[in-house]
């Protein structure tokens, strides 16, 4: 019996998107950046919870990214891996960055669901962990939920259960669900099921693209000026 993924309807927010350069002094190097988002998305850093207001927000070791029932985000890691974070999700980002070719990342998925496109890795350099299982990723496209359901679109993921020690390797179009007794139930996904999951995340990505509005105004010299503003339509 296959696990079903839950879908949420996104709330769209009005905001101006800006992207700037960021300078950091070692050893405080960011592990990732929030490249796209729809509110409400927030980051907890050193005990403080702050809503994200612009693109390019950095995520450092130990930061928690949270989306509410209408929020989602696209996160890009330093090795160019990508994570799409669904509504009602909470994850902790941990790891180290020496340079773009030498990174280690561990995502603690406490709530919700993510889909990742992970760049090719060395041994155990990219992991997704829940409270009971760990997925070691070598480079693949796959989804994970906080209740220990994993599915692979393409590539290879090794899933291990912390308590029982059981592990399986999931490959193209397969899934694994950790059971209450510590075993892992596996199976194959049909092409339609993979496309359904793909479409869900593709819609999220499209909804994160803002409309471009041109605003005309007269400046202090009497000249007409035009500025472009990126706006997320509010569907409430």
HELIX and SHEET records of a PDB file:
HELIX    1   1 UNK A  191  UNK A  207  1                                  17    
SHEET    1   A 9 UNK A  57  UNK A  59  0                                        
SHEET    2   A 9 UNK A  32  UNK A  38 -1                                        
SHEET    3   A 9 UNK A  72  UNK A  77 -1                                        
SHEET    4   A 9 UNK A  82  UNK A  85 -1                                        
SHEET    5   A 9 UNK A 113  UNK A 117 -1                                        
SHEET    6   A 9 UNK A 141  UNK A 145 -1                                        
SHEET    7   A 9 UNK A 149  UNK A 154 -1                                        
SHEET    8   A 9 UNK A 174  UNK A 178 -1                                        
SHEET    9   A 9 UNK A 184  UNK A 188 -1                                        
SHEET    1   B 9 UNK A  48  UNK A  51  0                                        
SHEET    2   B 9 UNK A  41  UNK A  45 -1                                        
SHEET    3   B 9 UNK A  64  UNK A  67 -1                                        
SHEET    4   B 9 UNK A  89  UNK A  99 -1                                        
SHEET    5   B 9 UNK A 102  UNK A 111 -1                                        
SHEET    6   B 9 UNK A 126  UNK A 129  1                                        
SHEET    7   B 9 UNK A 133  UNK A 137 -1                                        
SHEET    8   B 9 UNK A 157  UNK A 161 -1                                        
SHEET    9   B 9 UNK A 167  UNK A 170 -1                                        
SHEET    1   C 2 UNK A 211  UNK A 218  0                                        
SHEET    2   C 2 UNK A 224  UNK A 231 -1                                        
END                                                                             
